[in-house]
Amino acid sequence: MNAAISGLLMRWGWIDRPDDLQYVEGVIAALIATAALLIGWSVSRLTYLRLAAIWERRAGHESQLARRRIRDMVRRFTTAMLIGMALNLYEWSLIASVIFGITLAIALALFVNDLVRGVRMPDWLGTFLGLATLISILASMFGGLDPITTAMDRVGFNLGEKRFSLLLVVTIAITILVLYTAARVVNRIAGHIIGSSDGLDPTQKLLGQKIASVGVIVLAFFIGIDTLGIDLTALSFFSGAFGLAIGFGLQKTIGNLFAGIILLLDRSIKPGDVIAVQDSFGWVNKIGVRAVSVITRDGKEHLIPNEDLMTHPVENWSYSDRNVRMRIPIGVGYGSDMQLVQELLYRAVDETPRVLKEPAPRIWMTEFGDNSVNWEIRAWIGDPEGGMGNIRGDVLMRVWVLFKEHDIEIPFPQRDLYIKEMPGMGPAVAAPEGDAPLRSA
């Protein structure tokens, strides 16, 4: 059946009958393609573990899926490079070009699919771009895309001097998808490179990633405008009013954006800092474009606008030093052994985890109160993000246990009531607690 169709096409002159040299070149091309596949497989087996180890060290965790994807990408990329080199070494005939073209198209399509999915893009986007790569390469190998684009351009209508067709819609959609994917890939690569740099602190890394992200988006926008051939000067009449409306609408957003950049530049607030602003207290989890994420001790995540951190007073407990001193007041009875009290308070602090040995804690007798001798524990901790209430409770619980063991009294307010005379009942004397007042004879 296939031989009959081929003979009919040759008789009509649609294709030329291949000679013996083309068959020989076809066999050579098949052997070269097979060798390229084997070399790609061997290179991937030899190198993917090292590449995966580098990725895992940067990412901080292991992933079998990432290892398989790196192995497949190395194999397909190596195969495509070898096929491309073979195509440029010699002017091959039709059969050899078909073999090389199909192999190159499949290898690059699978590589694009793995690359898009590897940067955590949607699976459907990877499939779409892989198919687009496959179709474009095959079409370029067999006459180009001119017949397809001509047919798509016929489906449309003219509006003034501009033609709106199916080709324009498809071109816009493909351009947006390609630029979106490229921007995401470049942004992730740039973010990974900046984040893994040893010469930058966390704040500088975050600032660099934000600037790189904005730069990639702006660059992708102008590339898309240039690719689609959009003339912005034709929209100059509307751009003024539109820009004014956008300016008013995005006033707060732009203000928060620049406030976030200023916070990163002056390094007054960094990821990991423990801050208190208004009613929110916690550690900074992320500094975003619009807001700062602050996680409280209750596990709640407060999103505080960047402008609020610029205009409201902020307590940064770890701005220049992460050590924070806590004060715990304690009162004991006047009959207590004060030297023993001081020793027990030092012991309670020393036996409590999270309390720093340096700077050393201090115990002070602060005043002689109405009902107690008042002391104050002053101790330092180096992890304020762990909370203050829990460490304070641990110290007080240990003080309670030690005071109980050594019979140290912790006084509490008491009031004794003495009744001299009750109306209509004559003089009375104070009765023991729980009894009725005693009346004199």
C-alpha positions as a Markdown table, in Angstrom:
| # | Residue | x | y | z |
|---|---|---|---|---|
| 1 | Met | 0.0 | 0.0 | 0.0 |
| 2 | Asn | 2.7 | 2.5 | 1.0 |
| 3 | Ala | 4.8 | 1.5 | -2.1 |
| 4 | Ala | 1.8 | 2.2 | -4.3 |
| 5 | Ile | 1.2 | 5.6 | -2.8 |
| 6 | Ser | 4.9 | 6.5 | -3.1 |
| 7 | Gly | 5.0 | 5.3 | -6.8 |
| 8 | Leu | 1.9 | 7.4 | -7.5 |
| 9 | Leu | 3.4 | 10.5 | -5.9 |
| 10 | Met | 6.7 | 10.0 | -7.8 |
| 11 | Arg | 4.8 | 9.6 | -11.1 |
| 12 | Trp | 2.9 | 12.9 | -10.5 |
| 13 | Gly | 6.2 | 14.6 | -9.7 |
| 14 | Trp | 5.3 | 15.6 | -6.1 |
| 15 | Ile | 8.5 | 14.0 | -4.8 |
| 16 | Asp | 11.7 | 12.9 | -6.4 |
| 17 | Arg | 12.7 | 9.3 | -6.5 |
| 18 | Pro | 15.6 | 8.9 | -4.1 |
| 19 | Asp | 18.8 | 7.5 | -5.5 |
| 20 | Asp | 21.2 | 5.1 | -3.9 |
| 21 | Leu | 23.3 | 7.8 | -2.3 |
| 22 | Gln | 20.3 | 9.2 | -0.4 |
| 23 | Tyr | 19.6 | 5.7 | 1.0 |
| 24 | Val | 23.2 | 5.4 | 2.1 |
| 25 | Glu | 23.0 | 8.9 | 3.8 |
| 26 | Gly | 19.7 | 7.8 | 5.4 |
| 27 | Val | 21.4 | 4.8 | 6.9 |
| 28 | Ile | 24.3 | 6.9 | 8.1 |
| 29 | Ala | 21.9 | 9.4 | 9.6 |
| 30 | Ala | 20.1 | 6.7 | 11.4 |
| 31 | Leu | 23.4 | 5.4 | 12.8 |
| 32 | Ile | 24.4 | 8.9 | 13.9 |
| 33 | Ala | 21.0 | 9.5 | 15.6 |
| 34 | Thr | 21.3 | 6.1 | 17.4 |
| 35 | Ala | 24.9 | 7.0 | 18.5 |
| 36 | Ala | 23.7 | 10.5 | 19.7 |
| 37 | Leu | 20.9 | 8.8 | 21.8 |
| 38 | Leu | 23.5 | 6.4 | 23.3 |
| 39 | Ile | 25.9 | 9.2 | 24.0 |
| 40 | Gly | 23.2 | 11.2 | 25.6 |
| 41 | Trp | 22.2 | 8.3 | 27.8 |
| 42 | Ser | 25.8 | 7.7 | 28.8 |
| 43 | Val | 26.5 | 11.4 | 29.6 |
| 44 | Ser | 23.3 | 11.6 | 31.7 |
| 45 | Arg | 24.2 | 8.5 | 33.7 |
| 46 | Leu | 27.7 | 9.9 | 34.4 |
| 47 | Thr | 26.7 | 13.5 | 35.3 |
| 48 | Tyr | 23.2 | 13.6 | 36.6 |
| 49 | Leu | 24.1 | 12.5 | 40.1 |
| 50 | Arg | 26.6 | 15.3 | 40.4 |
| 51 | Leu | 24.2 | 17.8 | 39.1 |
| 52 | Ala | 21.5 | 16.5 | 41.4 |
| 53 | Ala | 23.8 | 16.8 | 44.4 |
| 54 | Ile | 24.5 | 20.4 | 43.5 |
| 55 | Trp | 20.8 | 21.1 | 43.2 |
| 56 | Glu | 20.0 | 19.3 | 46.5 |
| 57 | Arg | 22.7 | 21.2 | 48.3 |
| 58 | Arg | 21.3 | 24.5 | 47.1 |
| 59 | Ala | 17.7 | 23.5 | 47.7 |
| 60 | Gly | 18.4 | 21.9 | 51.1 |
| 61 | His | 16.5 | 18.7 | 50.5 |
| 62 | Glu | 16.5 | 15.5 | 48.4 |
| 63 | Ser | 14.1 | 14.7 | 45.6 |
| 64 | Gln | 13.9 | 11.6 | 43.5 |
| 65 | Leu | 11.7 | 13.4 | 41.0 |
| 66 | Ala | 14.2 | 16.2 | 40.6 |
| 67 | Arg | 17.0 | 13.6 | 40.0 |
| 68 | Arg | 15.0 | 11.8 | 37.3 |
| 69 | Arg | 14.1 | 15.1 | 35.7 |
| 70 | Ile | 17.7 | 16.3 | 35.7 |
| 71 | Arg | 18.8 | 12.9 | 34.1 |
| 72 | Asp | 16.2 | 13.2 | 31.4 |
| 73 | Met | 17.1 | 16.8 | 30.6 |
| 74 | Val | 20.8 | 16.1 | 30.3 |
| 75 | Arg | 20.1 | 13.1 | 28.0 |
| 76 | Arg | 17.8 | 15.0 | 25.7 |
| 77 | Phe | 19.8 | 18.1 | 25.6 |
| 78 | Thr | 23.0 | 16.2 | 24.8 |
| 79 | Thr | 21.2 | 14.3 | 22.0 |
| 80 | Ala | 19.8 | 17.5 | 20.5 |
| 81 | Met | 23.2 | 19.2 | 20.6 |
| 82 | Leu | 24.8 | 16.2 | 18.8 |
| 83 | Ile | 22.1 | 16.1 | 16.2 |
| 84 | Gly | 22.4 | 19.8 | 15.6 |
| 85 | Met | 26.1 | 19.5 | 15.1 |
| 86 | Ala | 25.7 | 16.6 | 12.7 |
| 87 | Leu | 23.2 | 18.6 | 10.6 |
| 88 | Asn | 25.6 | 21.5 | 10.2 |
| 89 | Leu | 28.6 | 19.3 | 9.3 |
| 90 | Tyr | 27.3 | 18.2 | 5.9 |
| 91 | Glu | 24.6 | 19.0 | 3.5 |
| 92 | Trp | 22.4 | 16.0 | 3.9 |
| 93 | Ser | 19.8 | 14.6 | 1.5 |
| 94 | Leu | 16.1 | 14.4 | 2.1 |
| 95 | Ile | 16.0 | 11.1 | 3.9 |
| 96 | Ala | 18.9 | 11.9 | 6.3 |
| 97 | Ser | 17.3 | 15.4 | 7.0 |
| 98 | Val | 14.0 | 13.7 | 7.9 |
| 99 | Ile | 15.7 | 11.4 | 10.3 |
| 100 | Phe | 17.7 | 14.1 | 11.9 |
| 101 | Gly | 14.7 | 16.5 | 12.0 |
| 102 | Ile | 12.4 | 14.0 | 13.7 |
| 103 | Thr | 15.1 | 13.1 | 16.3 |
| 104 | Leu | 16.0 | 16.8 | 16.9 |
| 105 | Ala | 12.3 | 17.8 | 17.2 |
| 106 | Ile | 11.4 | 15.0 | 19.7 |
| 107 | Ala | 14.5 | 15.6 | 21.8 |
| 108 | Leu | 14.0 | 19.4 | 22.1 |
| 109 | Ala | 10.3 | 19.1 | 22.7 |
| 110 | Leu | 10.8 | 16.7 | 25.6 |
| 111 | Phe | 13.6 | 18.9 | 26.9 |
| 112 | Val | 11.4 | 22.0 | 26.9 |
| 113 | Asn | 8.6 | 20.0 | 28.6 |
| 114 | Asp | 10.9 | 18.9 | 31.4 |
| 115 | Leu | 12.4 | 22.4 | 31.8 |
| 116 | Val | 9.1 | 24.1 | 32.1 |
| 117 | Arg | 7.8 | 21.5 | 34.7 |
| 118 | Gly | 11.2 | 21.6 | 36.5 |
| 119 | Val | 10.7 | 25.3 | 37.4 |
| 120 | Arg | 7.3 | 24.5 | 38.9 |
| 121 | Met | 5.2 | 25.7 | 36.0 |
| 122 | Pro | 1.8 | 24.1 | 35.2 |
| 123 | Asp | 2.0 | 20.7 | 33.5 |
| 124 | Trp | -0.3 | 21.8 | 30.7 |
| 125 | Leu | 2.0 | 24.7 | 29.9 |
| 126 | Gly | 5.0 | 22.3 | 29.6 |
| 127 | Thr | 3.0 | 20.0 | 27.3 |
| 128 | Phe | 1.8 | 22.9 | 25.2 |
| 129 | Leu | 5.3 | 24.4 | 24.7 |
| 130 | Gly | 6.7 | 21.0 | 24.0 |
| 131 | Leu | 4.2 | 20.3 | 21.3 |
| 132 | Ala | 4.7 | 23.8 | 19.9 |
| 133 | Thr | 8.5 | 23.1 | 19.7 |
| 134 | Leu | 7.9 | 19.8 | 18.0 |
| 135 | Ile | 5.5 | 21.3 | 15.4 |
| 136 | Ser | 7.7 | 24.3 | 14.7 |
| 137 | Ile | 10.9 | 22.2 | 14.1 |
| 138 | Leu | 9.1 | 19.6 | 12.0 |
| 139 | Ala | 7.4 | 22.4 | 9.9 |
| 140 | Ser | 10.8 | 24.1 | 9.4 |
| 141 | Met | 12.3 | 20.9 | 8.3 |
| 142 | Phe | 9.5 | 20.2 | 5.7 |
| 143 | Gly | 8.9 | 23.4 | 4.0 |
| 144 | Gly | 8.3 | 25.9 | 6.8 |
| 145 | Leu | 5.2 | 27.4 | 8.4 |
| 146 | Asp | 4.2 | 29.5 | 5.4 |
| 147 | Pro | 1.3 | 27.3 | 4.3 |
| 148 | Ile | -0.1 | 27.1 | 7.9 |
| 149 | Thr | 0.2 | 30.8 | 8.6 |
| 150 | Thr | -1.3 | 31.8 | 5.2 |
| 151 | Ala | -4.3 | 29.6 | 5.9 |
| 152 | Met | -4.7 | 31.1 | 9.5 |
| 153 | Asp | -4.4 | 34.6 | 8.2 |
| 154 | Arg | -7.3 | 34.1 | 5.8 |
| 155 | Val | -9.6 | 33.5 | 8.8 |
| 156 | Gly | -10.3 | 37.0 | 9.9 |
| 157 | Phe | -11.5 | 40.5 | 9.0 |
| 158 | Asn | -10.1 | 44.0 | 8.3 |
| 159 | Leu | -10.8 | 46.9 | 10.6 |
| 160 | Gly | -9.4 | 50.0 | 9.0 |
| 161 | Glu | -5.8 | 49.4 | 8.2 |
| 162 | Lys | -5.5 | 46.6 | 10.8 |
| 163 | Arg | -6.3 | 43.0 | 10.1 |
| 164 | Phe | -7.6 | 40.8 | 12.9 |
| 165 | Ser | -7.2 | 37.1 | 12.1 |
| 166 | Leu | -6.8 | 33.8 | 13.6 |
| 167 | Leu | -3.1 | 34.1 | 13.0 |
| 168 | Leu | -2.9 | 37.3 | 15.1 |
| 169 | Val | -4.8 | 35.6 | 18.0 |
| 170 | Val | -2.6 | 32.6 | 18.0 |
| 171 | Thr | 0.6 | 34.7 | 17.7 |
| 172 | Ile | -0.4 | 36.8 | 20.7 |
| 173 | Ala | -1.3 | 33.7 | 22.8 |
| 174 | Ile | 1.9 | 32.0 | 21.9 |
| 175 | Thr | 4.0 | 35.1 | 22.5 |
| 176 | Ile | 2.4 | 35.6 | 25.9 |
| 177 | Leu | 2.9 | 32.0 | 26.9 |
| 178 | Val | 6.5 | 31.9 | 25.7 |
| 179 | Leu | 7.4 | 35.2 | 27.4 |
| 180 | Tyr | 5.6 | 34.2 | 30.6 |
| 181 | Thr | 7.5 | 30.9 | 30.7 |
| 182 | Ala | 10.8 | 32.5 | 29.8 |
| 183 | Ala | 10.3 | 35.2 | 32.5 |
| 184 | Arg | 9.5 | 32.6 | 35.1 |
| 185 | Val | 12.5 | 30.5 | 34.2 |
| 186 | Val | 14.9 | 33.4 | 34.1 |
| 187 | Asn | 13.5 | 34.8 | 37.4 |
| 188 | Arg | 13.9 | 31.4 | 39.1 |
| 189 | Ile | 17.5 | 31.0 | 37.8 |
| 190 | Ala | 18.4 | 34.5 | 38.8 |
| 191 | Gly | 16.8 | 34.1 | 42.2 |
| 192 | His | 18.6 | 30.8 | 42.8 |
| 193 | Ile | 22.0 | 32.3 | 41.8 |
| 194 | Ile | 21.5 | 35.3 | 44.0 |
| 195 | Gly | 20.1 | 33.2 | 46.9 |
| 196 | Ser | 23.1 | 30.8 | 46.8 |
| 197 | Ser | 25.7 | 33.6 | 46.8 |
| 198 | Asp | 27.9 | 33.4 | 49.8 |
| 199 | Gly | 29.0 | 37.1 | 49.7 |
| 200 | Leu | 25.5 | 38.5 | 50.4 |
| 201 | Asp | 23.6 | 38.6 | 53.6 |
| 202 | Pro | 19.9 | 37.6 | 53.6 |
| 203 | Thr | 18.6 | 41.2 | 53.2 |
| 204 | Gln | 20.9 | 41.8 | 50.2 |
| 205 | Lys | 19.8 | 38.5 | 48.6 |
| 206 | Leu | 16.2 | 39.4 | 49.0 |
| 207 | Leu | 16.7 | 42.9 | 47.6 |
| 208 | Gly | 18.6 | 41.5 | 44.6 |
| 209 | Gln | 15.9 | 38.9 | 43.9 |
| 210 | Lys | 13.2 | 41.7 | 44.0 |
| 211 | Ile | 15.2 | 43.9 | 41.6 |
| 212 | Ala | 15.9 | 41.0 | 39.3 |
| 213 | Ser | 12.2 | 40.0 | 39.3 |
| 214 | Val | 11.1 | 43.6 | 38.4 |
| 215 | Gly | 13.8 | 43.8 | 35.7 |
| 216 | Val | 12.8 | 40.5 | 34.1 |
| 217 | Ile | 9.1 | 41.5 | 34.0 |
| 218 | Val | 9.9 | 44.9 | 32.4 |
| 219 | Leu | 12.2 | 43.3 | 29.9 |
| 220 | Ala | 9.6 | 40.7 | 29.0 |
| 221 | Phe | 7.0 | 43.4 | 28.5 |
| 222 | Phe | 9.1 | 45.4 | 26.0 |
| 223 | Ile | 10.1 | 42.2 | 24.2 |
| 224 | Gly | 6.5 | 41.3 | 23.8 |
| 225 | Ile | 5.6 | 44.8 | 22.5 |
| 226 | Asp | 8.4 | 44.6 | 20.0 |
| 227 | Thr | 7.6 | 41.1 | 18.9 |
| 228 | Leu | 3.9 | 41.8 | 18.3 |
| 229 | Gly | 4.7 | 45.1 | 16.6 |
| 230 | Ile | 2.5 | 47.2 | 18.8 |
| 231 | Asp | 3.0 | 51.0 | 18.2 |
| 232 | Leu | 2.6 | 52.7 | 21.5 |
| 233 | Thr | 2.7 | 56.1 | 19.9 |
| 234 | Ala | -0.7 | 55.4 | 18.5 |
| 235 | Leu | -2.1 | 55.1 | 22.0 |
| 236 | Ser | -0.5 | 58.3 | 23.2 |
| 237 | Phe | -3.9 | 60.1 | 23.5 |
| 238 | Phe | -5.3 | 57.4 | 25.8 |
| 239 | Ser | -2.1 | 56.7 | 27.6 |
| 240 | Gly | -2.2 | 60.0 | 29.6 |
| 241 | Ala | -5.7 | 59.5 | 31.0 |
| 242 | Phe | -5.1 | 55.8 | 31.4 |
| 243 | Gly | -1.8 | 56.4 | 33.2 |
| 244 | Leu | -3.4 | 59.0 | 35.5 |
| 245 | Ala | -6.1 | 56.5 | 36.4 |
| 246 | Ile | -3.6 | 53.8 | 37.0 |
| 247 | Gly | -1.5 | 56.2 | 39.1 |
| 248 | Phe | -4.4 | 57.0 | 41.4 |
| 249 | Gly | -5.5 | 53.4 | 41.6 |
| 250 | Leu | -2.1 | 52.0 | 42.3 |
| 251 | Gln | -1.0 | 54.8 | 44.6 |
| 252 | Lys | -0.9 | 52.6 | 47.7 |
| 253 | Thr | 0.6 | 49.7 | 45.8 |
| 254 | Ile | 3.4 | 51.7 | 44.4 |
| 255 | Gly | 4.0 | 53.3 | 47.8 |
| 256 | Asn | 4.2 | 49.9 | 49.5 |
| 257 | Leu | 6.5 | 48.7 | 46.7 |
| 258 | Phe | 9.0 | 51.6 | 47.3 |
| 259 | Ala | 8.6 | 51.3 | 51.1 |
| 260 | Gly | 9.6 | 47.7 | 50.9 |
| 261 | Ile | 12.6 | 48.5 | 48.7 |
| 262 | Ile | 13.6 | 51.2 | 51.3 |
| 263 | Leu | 13.3 | 48.7 | 54.1 |
| 264 | Leu | 15.6 | 46.3 | 52.3 |
| 265 | Leu | 18.1 | 49.0 | 51.4 |
| 266 | Asp | 18.5 | 50.4 | 55.0 |
| 267 | Arg | 18.2 | 46.9 | 56.5 |
| 268 | Ser | 16.1 | 48.2 | 59.4 |
| 269 | Ile | 13.9 | 45.1 | 59.1 |
| 270 | Lys | 15.1 | 41.8 | 57.8 |
| 271 | Pro | 13.6 | 38.3 | 57.4 |
| 272 | Gly | 14.0 | 36.6 | 60.8 |
| 273 | Asp | 13.9 | 39.8 | 62.9 |
| 274 | Val | 11.5 | 39.8 | 65.9 |
| 275 | Ile | 9.4 | 43.0 | 65.7 |
| 276 | Ala | 6.5 | 44.6 | 67.5 |
| 277 | Val | 4.3 | 47.1 | 65.6 |
| 278 | Gln | 1.0 | 48.2 | 66.9 |
| 279 | Asp | -0.8 | 45.1 | 68.1 |
| 280 | Ser | 1.3 | 42.6 | 66.1 |
| 281 | Phe | 4.3 | 40.8 | 67.7 |
| 282 | Gly | 6.3 | 38.1 | 66.0 |
| 283 | Trp | 9.2 | 37.3 | 63.6 |
| 284 | Val | 9.4 | 38.5 | 60.0 |
| 285 | Asn | 8.8 | 35.6 | 57.7 |
| 286 | Lys | 8.9 | 37.4 | 54.3 |
| 287 | Ile | 9.2 | 41.0 | 52.9 |
| 288 | Gly | 6.9 | 41.1 | 49.9 |
| 289 | Val | 6.1 | 43.7 | 47.3 |
| 290 | Arg | 3.0 | 44.9 | 49.2 |
| 291 | Ala | 3.3 | 43.8 | 52.7 |
| 292 | Val | 5.6 | 42.2 | 55.4 |
| 293 | Ser | 4.5 | 38.8 | 56.7 |
| 294 | Val | 4.9 | 38.5 | 60.5 |
| 295 | Ile | 4.2 | 35.2 | 62.2 |
| 296 | Thr | 3.0 | 35.4 | 65.8 |
| 297 | Arg | 3.5 | 32.9 | 68.6 |
| 298 | Asp | -0.1 | 31.8 | 68.0 |
| 299 | Gly | 0.8 | 30.7 | 64.5 |
| 300 | Lys | -1.1 | 33.5 | 62.9 |
| 301 | Glu | 0.4 | 35.3 | 60.0 |
| 302 | His | -0.1 | 39.1 | 60.0 |
| 303 | Leu | 0.3 | 40.9 | 56.7 |
| 304 | Ile | 1.4 | 44.4 | 57.6 |
| 305 | Pro | 1.6 | 47.0 | 54.7 |
| 306 | Asn | 5.1 | 48.2 | 54.1 |
| 307 | Glu | 4.0 | 51.8 | 54.5 |
| 308 | Asp | 2.9 | 51.1 | 58.1 |
| 309 | Leu | 6.4 | 50.0 | 59.0 |
| 310 | Met | 7.7 | 53.3 | 57.6 |
| 311 | Thr | 5.1 | 55.6 | 59.3 |
| 312 | His | 4.5 | 53.8 | 62.7 |
| 313 | Pro | 6.9 | 53.2 | 65.5 |
| 314 | Val | 8.4 | 49.7 | 65.3 |
| 315 | Glu | 10.2 | 47.7 | 68.0 |
| 316 | Asn | 12.9 | 45.6 | 66.4 |
| 317 | Trp | 14.2 | 43.2 | 69.1 |
| 318 | Ser | 16.9 | 41.8 | 66.8 |
| 319 | Tyr | 18.0 | 44.9 | 64.8 |
| 320 | Ser | 21.6 | 45.1 | 65.9 |
| 321 | Asp | 21.7 | 42.3 | 68.5 |
| 322 | Arg | 19.4 | 39.3 | 69.0 |
| 323 | Asn | 20.0 | 39.2 | 72.8 |
| 324 | Val | 16.9 | 40.4 | 74.7 |
| 325 | Arg | 16.8 | 41.0 | 78.5 |
| 326 | Met | 13.7 | 40.0 | 80.4 |
| 327 | Arg | 12.7 | 41.2 | 83.9 |
| 328 | Ile | 10.8 | 39.0 | 86.3 |
| 329 | Pro | 9.6 | 40.6 | 89.7 |
| 330 | Ile | 9.3 | 38.4 | 92.7 |
| 331 | Gly | 8.4 | 39.1 | 96.3 |
| 332 | Val | 9.2 | 37.2 | 99.5 |
| 333 | Gly | 8.2 | 37.5 | 103.1 |
| 334 | Tyr | 10.1 | 39.6 | 105.6 |
| 335 | Gly | 11.0 | 36.6 | 107.7 |
| 336 | Ser | 12.9 | 34.9 | 104.8 |
| 337 | Asp | 16.6 | 34.3 | 104.7 |
| 338 | Met | 17.6 | 36.9 | 102.0 |
| 339 | Gln | 20.9 | 35.4 | 101.2 |
| 340 | Leu | 19.2 | 32.0 | 100.6 |
| 341 | Val | 16.6 | 33.7 | 98.5 |
| 342 | Gln | 19.2 | 35.2 | 96.3 |
| 343 | Glu | 21.0 | 31.9 | 95.9 |
| 344 | Leu | 17.7 | 30.1 | 95.0 |
| 345 | Leu | 16.8 | 32.7 | 92.4 |
| 346 | Tyr | 20.2 | 32.4 | 90.7 |
| 347 | Arg | 19.8 | 28.6 | 90.8 |
| 348 | Ala | 16.4 | 28.8 | 89.2 |
| 349 | Val | 17.7 | 31.0 | 86.4 |
| 350 | Asp | 20.7 | 28.8 | 85.8 |
| 351 | Glu | 18.5 | 25.6 | 85.6 |
| 352 | Thr | 16.2 | 27.1 | 83.0 |
| 353 | Pro | 16.9 | 26.4 | 79.3 |
| 354 | Arg | 17.3 | 29.2 | 76.8 |
| 355 | Val | 18.7 | 31.6 | 79.5 |
| 356 | Leu | 22.1 | 32.8 | 78.3 |
| 357 | Lys | 25.2 | 32.3 | 80.5 |
| 358 | Glu | 26.8 | 35.4 | 78.9 |
| 359 | Pro | 25.7 | 38.1 | 79.5 |
| 360 | Ala | 25.2 | 36.6 | 83.0 |
| 361 | Pro | 21.9 | 37.0 | 84.7 |
| 362 | Arg | 21.6 | 39.4 | 87.6 |
| 363 | Ile | 19.4 | 39.2 | 90.7 |
| 364 | Trp | 18.5 | 42.5 | 92.5 |
| 365 | Met | 16.7 | 43.4 | 95.7 |
| 366 | Thr | 14.6 | 46.4 | 94.5 |
| 367 | Glu | 12.6 | 47.6 | 97.5 |
| 368 | Phe | 11.0 | 46.9 | 100.9 |
| 369 | Gly | 7.4 | 46.8 | 100.0 |
| 370 | Asp | 4.3 | 47.0 | 102.3 |
| 371 | Asn | 3.9 | 43.2 | 102.5 |
| 372 | Ser | 7.1 | 41.8 | 100.9 |
| 373 | Val | 10.7 | 42.3 | 100.1 |
| 374 | Asn | 10.7 | 42.7 | 96.3 |
| 375 | Trp | 13.4 | 41.2 | 94.1 |
| 376 | Glu | 13.9 | 41.3 | 90.3 |
| 377 | Ile | 15.4 | 38.7 | 88.0 |
| 378 | Arg | 17.2 | 40.2 | 85.0 |
| 379 | Ala | 18.2 | 37.5 | 82.5 |
| 380 | Trp | 19.1 | 37.4 | 78.8 |
| 381 | Ile | 17.9 | 35.2 | 76.0 |
| 382 | Gly | 19.2 | 34.9 | 72.4 |
| 383 | Asp | 16.1 | 33.6 | 70.6 |
| 384 | Pro | 13.3 | 36.1 | 71.0 |
| 385 | Glu | 11.3 | 34.5 | 68.2 |
| 386 | Gly | 10.8 | 31.6 | 70.7 |
| 387 | Gly | 8.6 | 33.8 | 72.8 |
| 388 | Met | 8.9 | 35.5 | 76.2 |
| 389 | Gly | 5.9 | 34.2 | 78.1 |
| 390 | Asn | 7.1 | 30.6 | 78.0 |
| 391 | Ile | 10.6 | 31.3 | 79.3 |
| 392 | Arg | 9.1 | 33.6 | 82.0 |
| 393 | Gly | 6.8 | 30.8 | 83.0 |
| 394 | Asp | 9.6 | 28.3 | 83.2 |
| 395 | Val | 11.6 | 30.6 | 85.5 |
| 396 | Leu | 8.7 | 31.2 | 87.8 |
| 397 | Met | 7.8 | 27.5 | 88.0 |
| 398 | Arg | 11.4 | 26.7 | 89.0 |
| 399 | Val | 11.4 | 29.5 | 91.6 |
| 400 | Trp | 8.1 | 28.1 | 93.0 |
| 401 | Val | 9.5 | 24.6 | 93.4 |
| 402 | Leu | 12.8 | 25.8 | 95.0 |
| 403 | Phe | 10.9 | 28.1 | 97.4 |
| 404 | Lys | 8.6 | 25.2 | 98.5 |
| 405 | Glu | 11.6 | 23.0 | 99.1 |
| 406 | His | 13.3 | 25.6 | 101.4 |
| 407 | Asp | 10.2 | 27.0 | 103.1 |
| 408 | Ile | 10.5 | 30.4 | 101.5 |
| 409 | Glu | 7.2 | 32.3 | 101.9 |
| 410 | Ile | 5.7 | 34.2 | 99.0 |
| 411 | Pro | 3.4 | 36.7 | 100.6 |
| 412 | Phe | 0.0 | 37.7 | 99.3 |
| 413 | Pro | -2.2 | 40.6 | 100.4 |
| 414 | Gln | -4.3 | 39.9 | 103.5 |
| 415 | Arg | -6.7 | 42.2 | 105.4 |
| 416 | Asp | -7.9 | 41.6 | 109.0 |
| 417 | Leu | -11.3 | 43.2 | 109.9 |
| 418 | Tyr | -11.8 | 44.4 | 113.5 |
| 419 | Ile | -15.4 | 45.5 | 114.5 |
| 420 | Lys | -15.4 | 47.8 | 117.5 |
| 421 | Glu | -19.2 | 48.3 | 117.8 |
| 422 | Met | -22.1 | 47.2 | 115.7 |
| 423 | Pro | -25.2 | 49.5 | 115.7 |
| 424 | Gly | -27.9 | 48.3 | 118.0 |
| 425 | Met | -26.0 | 45.4 | 119.4 |
| 426 | Gly | -23.4 | 47.0 | 121.7 |
| 427 | Pro | -19.7 | 46.5 | 121.6 |
| 428 | Ala | -18.3 | 43.5 | 119.9 |
| 429 | Val | -15.0 | 41.8 | 119.6 |
| 430 | Ala | -13.4 | 40.3 | 116.6 |
| 431 | Ala | -14.3 | 36.7 | 116.1 |
| 432 | Pro | -12.1 | 33.9 | 114.8 |
| 433 | Glu | -12.3 | 33.5 | 111.0 |
| 434 | Gly | -15.5 | 31.6 | 110.1 |
| 435 | Asp | -17.4 | 32.3 | 113.3 |
| 436 | Ala | -20.0 | 34.9 | 114.2 |
| 437 | Pro | -18.9 | 38.1 | 116.1 |
| 438 | Leu | -18.7 | 37.6 | 119.9 |
| 439 | Arg | -20.9 | 39.9 | 121.8 |
| 440 | Ser | -19.9 | 41.2 | 125.3 |
| 441 | Ala | -22.1 | 40.6 | 128.3 |
